[in-house]
Amino acid sequence: MNAITPWLALSFTLLCATGIRAADTSSSTIVRDYTDIVAPADQQAYETGIKNFNECLHQHGFKYTWKAWIHETGNTYAYSYVSDPLSWESFDAMNTAGKACDQALRTAVNPHLKSETSAFFEIKPELSHMPKGMAPTSAFIEVRFFKLKPGHEAVEAFRDAVKKIAAAAEKSNWTVNYMFGEVREGGEDAPDFILVIPAKSWADVGKDPDPSVWKMVENVYGKDDAQAIRKSVNDTVQNESEHVDSYSAELTYTAAH
């Protein structure tokens, strides 16, 4: 990190933030993600550096939680750190509070990085299907990134289609939970949307939903409308990628309450 300052077809965590409230319409909907790439030979030293950095944060009473996720598929020497959902203003306070440990970060962690990316995700409850109340942190998350075709029309069409899918999931009490986030300030190569599905185990990751997403949508809207929604999604997506992450309690920084 530079300072504390990436199944419809599936990181947010969260977004990896699987503890969001499905009906939350407050301003605390912004999640920050750092993804670190580490050389295999530096992995142990890097993880030790993260633990030392977290200890520094504890010593200074840092009050913002960062969940750690280890990439299990894709680049398996990647680590993602995801803040709890906050307001934009909270990141100013976070940046100030984290300065006391910037030196620990630069000396204990940064030397072991090959690269790092960062982005903000805006949680979209109207595009998501999560349980009411607070969901516990899951053991795994399936993460899918969607890069859309250029143009405002593609973004609006994608949002509209995904919103209809979420409404169908809510109406049918579909058993699959998932969270959508819209990527903000992610850079030129960043995806436009992130989809996160929590899972309890590898068996849960590999389990096919019953009914499938499109059968569920068909059951609610009818065959013709379901096909139109599916086509709208397919027509707007330029490319997509996915990976599975596991939660790391050892590398997570949990703020004292």
C-alpha positions in Angstrom: 0.0 0.0 0.0 1.2 3.5 -0.7 -0.6 4.7 2.4 -3.9 4.1 4.2 -5.2 6.8 2.1 -10.1 -4.4 -8.2 -22.1 -15.5 -11.7 -24.6 -13.2 -13.3 -22.4 -14.2 -16.1 -20.3 -14.4 -10.7 -13.2 -8.7 -5.2 -17.1 -5.1 -3.6 -15.0 -6.1 -0.4 -16.2 -6.6 -0.8 -16.2 -5.5 -2.5 -15.9 -7.5 -0.7 -18.0 -5.8 1.9 -20.4 -8.6 2.6 -21.6 -6.9 5.8 -23.6 -4.2 4.1 -27.3 -3.6 4.8 -29.3 -4.5 1.8 -31.7 -1.6 2.4 -29.1 0.9 3.4 -29.7 4.2 1.7 -27.4 6.3 3.9 -24.2 8.0 2.7 -22.0 5.1 4.0 -21.9 3.2 0.8 -18.3 3.8 -0.4 -15.7 1.0 -0.1 -12.0 1.4 -0.8 -10.0 -1.5 -2.1 -6.2 -2.0 -2.3 -4.9 -5.0 -4.2 -1.3 -5.9 -3.7 0.8 -8.2 -6.0 3.7 -9.9 -4.2 6.6 -12.0 -5.6 6.5 -15.6 -4.3 9.9 -15.2 -2.6 8.6 -12.1 -0.7 5.3 -13.6 0.5 6.3 -14.4 4.1 8.1 -11.1 4.6 5.2 -9.2 3.1 2.6 -10.9 5.4 4.9 -10.2 8.4 5.1 -6.6 7.3 1.3 -6.4 7.1 0.9 -7.8 10.7 3.5 -5.2 11.9 1.7 -2.4 10.2 -1.6 -3.6 11.7 0.0 -3.6 15.1 1.1 0.0 14.6 -2.5 0.9 13.7 -3.7 -0.7 16.9 -1.2 1.2 19.0 -2.4 4.4 17.5 -6.1 3.6 18.0 -6.9 3.5 14.3 -10.7 3.2 14.1 -11.3 1.9 10.6 -11.6 -1.8 9.8 -9.8 -3.3 6.8 -10.8 -6.9 5.8 -8.1 -8.9 4.1 -8.8 -11.3 1.2 -6.2 -13.7 -0.3 -6.8 -14.5 -4.0 -7.3 -18.3 -4.3 -7.7 -18.3 -8.1 -6.3 -16.0 -10.8 -3.1 -14.5 -9.5 -2.7 -16.4 -6.2 0.1 -14.0 -5.0 -2.5 -11.2 -4.8 -4.0 -9.8 -1.6 -7.0 -7.4 -1.4 -7.8 -5.1 1.5 -11.3 -3.7 1.7 -12.6 -1.0 4.0 -16.0 -1.1 5.6 -18.6 1.0 3.8 -18.1 4.7 4.7 -19.0 8.2 3.5 -16.6 10.0 1.2 -15.8 12.4 4.1 -14.7 9.5 6.3 -11.7 8.8 4.0 -10.3 12.3 4.8 -10.4 11.4 8.5 -8.9 8.0 7.7 -6.1 9.4 5.8 -5.2 11.7 8.6 -5.4 9.0 11.2 -3.2 6.6 9.2 -0.3 9.0 8.8 1.2 7.8 12.1 1.9 4.4 10.5 3.0 5.5 7.0 6.6 4.9 7.8 5.9 1.4 9.1 4.0 0.8 5.8 6.8 2.0 3.6 9.6 0.1 5.4 7.8 -3.2 6.3 5.4 -3.7 3.4 6.2 -1.6 0.3 9.6 -3.2 -0.3 7.9 -6.5 -0.9 5.4 -5.3 -3.4 5.6 -5.9 -7.2 2.6 -3.6 -7.8 -0.5 -2.3 -6.2 -3.9 -1.0 -7.6 -6.6 0.9 -5.7 -10.2 1.8 -6.5 -13.4 2.9 -4.7 -16.6 0.9 -5.1 -20.0 2.5 -4.5 -22.3 -0.1 -3.1 -25.6 -0.3 -5.1 -28.3 -1.8 -2.8 -30.9 -1.5 -5.7 -28.7 -3.8 -7.8 -27.9 -6.2 -5.0 -29.7 -9.1 -3.2 -28.4 -9.3 0.3 -30.1 -10.5 3.5 -31.8 -7.9 5.7 -29.6 -6.8 8.6 -25.9 -7.4 8.9 -24.4 -10.5 7.2 -21.3 -12.1 8.8 -18.0 -12.1 6.9 -18.0 -15.2 4.7 -15.1 -17.7 4.3 -14.9 -17.1 0.6 -16.2 -14.6 -2.0 -16.6 -15.0 -5.7 -15.7 -11.8 -7.4 -16.6 -10.8 -11.0 -15.5 -7.7 -12.8 -17.5 -6.2 -15.6 -15.9 -3.9 -18.2 -18.7 -2.3 -20.3 -18.6 -1.0 -23.8 -17.8 2.7 -24.2 -20.6 5.2 -23.8 -23.2 6.3 -21.3 -25.9 4.2 -22.9 -24.1 0.9 -22.0 -23.9 1.9 -18.4 -27.5 2.9 -18.2 -28.7 -0.3 -19.9 -26.5 -2.5 -17.7 -27.8 -0.7 -14.5 -31.4 -1.1 -15.7 -31.1 -4.8 -16.5 -29.3 -5.6 -13.2 -31.9 -3.7 -11.2 -34.6 -5.8 -12.8 -32.7 -9.0 -11.9 -32.4 -7.8 -8.3 -36.1 -7.0 -8.1 -36.9 -10.5 -9.4 -34.5 -12.0 -6.8 -36.3 -10.1 -4.0 -39.8 -10.9 -5.3 -39.0 -14.6 -5.6 -37.1 -14.9 -2.3 -34.2 -16.3 -4.3 -31.7 -18.1 -2.1 -28.5 -16.6 -3.7 -27.2 -13.5 -2.1 -24.9 -11.1 -3.9 -23.7 -7.5 -3.9 -23.1 -5.1 -6.8 -20.8 -2.2 -6.6 -20.0 0.5 -9.2 -16.3 1.2 -9.6 -15.2 4.8 -8.9 -11.8 6.4 -9.5 -10.3 3.1 -10.6 -8.1 4.3 -13.4 -8.1 3.6 -17.2 -8.1 -0.2 -17.0 -10.5 -0.6 -14.1 -13.8 -2.4 -14.6 -17.0 -0.5 -14.4 -18.9 -2.8 -12.0 -18.0 -5.5 -9.4 -20.2 -8.4 -8.4 -19.5 -10.2 -5.1 -21.1 -13.5 -4.0 -20.4 -14.8 -0.5 -19.7 -18.5 0.0 -19.3 -20.6 3.1 -17.0 -23.2 1.6 -15.5 -24.5 -1.7 -18.6 -26.8 -1.9 -20.7 -23.6 -1.7 -18.6 -21.9 -4.4 -19.1 -24.8 -6.8 -22.8 -25.3 -6.1 -25.1 -24.3 -9.0 -28.1 -22.2 -7.9 -31.5 -23.8 -8.2 -33.2 -22.2 -10.0 -30.5 -20.6 -12.1 -30.4 -16.8 -12.3 -32.1 -16.7 -15.7 -34.7 -19.3 -14.8 -35.5 -17.2 -11.7 -35.8 -14.1 -13.8 -38.1 -16.0 -16.3 -40.3 -17.3 -13.4 -40.9 -13.7 -12.4 -41.1 -11.8 -15.7 -41.9 -14.5 -18.3 -39.7 -15.9 -21.0 -39.7 -13.0 -23.5 -38.8 -10.4 -20.9 -36.2 -12.6 -19.3 -34.6 -13.1 -22.7 -34.6 -9.3 -23.3 -33.0 -8.6 -20.0 -30.3 -11.2 -20.7 -29.6 -9.7 -24.1 -29.3 -6.3 -22.6 -26.6 -7.5 -20.2 -24.8 -9.4 -23.0 -24.9 -6.4 -25.4 -23.4 -4.0 -22.9 -20.5 -6.1 -21.5 -17.1 -5.7 -23.3 -15.3 -8.2 -21.1 -15.4 -9.8 -17.7 -13.1 -11.7 -15.4 -13.6 -13.5 -12.1 -11.7 -15.0 -9.2 -12.3 -16.5 -5.7 -10.8 -15.0 -2.5 -10.6 -16.4 1.0 -10.9 -14.3 4.1 -7.7 -13.9 6.1 -8.3 -13.1 9.8 -4.6 -12.9 10.4 -4.1 -10.0 7.9 -7.4 -8.2 8.7 -7.2 -5.1 10.8 -10.2 -4.9 13.1 -10.8 -1.6 14.8 -11.5 -1.7 18.6 -14.9 -0.6 19.6 
